[in-house]
């Protein structure tokens, strides 16, 4: 009976991986050493714990084991002064305080993996590997790239971190806000890749949204008073809760209005709503005005709170999008606002708004899908069919393509 | 401390005033760059800095064969070339990037930040 033990090991892996890698990275100043030693320690744990049970303090056991492995590795290496270095590292006397405003090794690791000097792809890969503990193979299959490509991407990024002296620290209080935006973008990108895969049908991609939520929880644990951190977690919970209803096993996308609301993940919704309420209270009490993630979370809480689609409070959603357009006047945000507006003020008003975005969004499938839907409601069938055709051509996601094709074919009868 | 090269890129085709549109713009950029250089010296980052003559004044030399070959012009055929550079010493990349941002603003050019090899890099290359 190893199953409960394996479950316990998997749980410890989730809970402790980032802490062990991050602690070792600080102590040894080298991400390679930290990652390899941590992976070895987990391999050793599987062996020992299956035989002897999970120790009372699994995190401590792992840190001690990983540290020994790292020191062994440094000893093996042929550097002239490695022995002295290894000896000095037996005692962890590196300063634990004084770098940034918040002191947690895991937060340093997150800021290093998401450093703006690294490409977005490298940031995503490093974060999933070093903070999330996913294997290179898992990350590669989730992003549909060959394993060797992904391994190279990680190796190159780690080499740059070392060669360019990308610091292993939490940025200063004034910098943290700016840099955090990039960190949140990485986590949201991971979430979206799992939530709306741009191609393929790998199971792991739903695991990716789960992993993003886990990273979101970690960030909230580390930065509990940051509104956007909380907002992003709430947004991912409220969106992710609808995943099963959105893409059922038969594989055709079900849009929000047609989803079976009873199949939404209630626990995730309750948690998301609580976070949105927490932010509303904080803003009322004088916290900074909500940013994009808090506003998007609020939009999704209005959607999910309605007992049925036709009882959605569209005026509130339009108001929230108005505020979002103020801080982020991008064409995609304006498209979402126009769609909400069409629910509130009718398809003609919505279409007029959508058509203003033609130049900016000509290559974006969701623009043509929205237009098709509005043209259909207005009885402009031929134009609707043409818009569906364009949307299908541009959509990369198969579930979405099937949904759009069915909608188009309904019009052709 | 790590050493970085901050290279400033500008168009290959220069105006009568180098990379600038007018004499006034050029003089203002020189003044701002001078002030930035003074800051680098004052705060202990400065190693060396200078501006380069036009890339068209470059000559490329290949001395690998029996006879050296001299070719008129820069080694790379690109629309933009290095127009000048700083060599600085900084504790880490974040500091180097912040300084590069100031330098870029001062000289009105885009700046590439590139670390130099360290003693440790070389040791590792020799060791592996």
Boltz contact constraints between the chains, C-beta under 6 A:
constraints:
  - contact:
      token1: [A, 78]
      token2: [B, 127]
      max_distance: 6.0
  - contact:
      token1: [A, 117]
      token2: [B, 93]
      max_distance: 6.0
  - contact:
      token1: [A, 163]
      token2: [B, 115]
      max_distance: 6.0
  - contact:
      token1: [A, 164]
      token2: [B, 93]
      max_distance: 6.0
  - contact:
      token1: [A, 164]
      token2: [B, 115]
      max_distance: 6.0
  - contact:
      token1: [A, 165]
      token2: [B, 2]
      max_distance: 6.0
  - contact:
      token1: [A, 165]
      token2: [B, 92]
      max_distance: 6.0
  - contact:
      token1: [A, 165]
      token2: [B, 93]
      max_distance: 6.0
  - contact:
      token1: [A, 166]
      token2: [B, 93]
      max_distance: 6.0
  - contact:
      token1: [A, 167]
      token2: [B, 92]
      max_distance: 6.0
  - contact:
      token1: [A, 167]
      token2: [B, 94]
      max_distance: 6.0
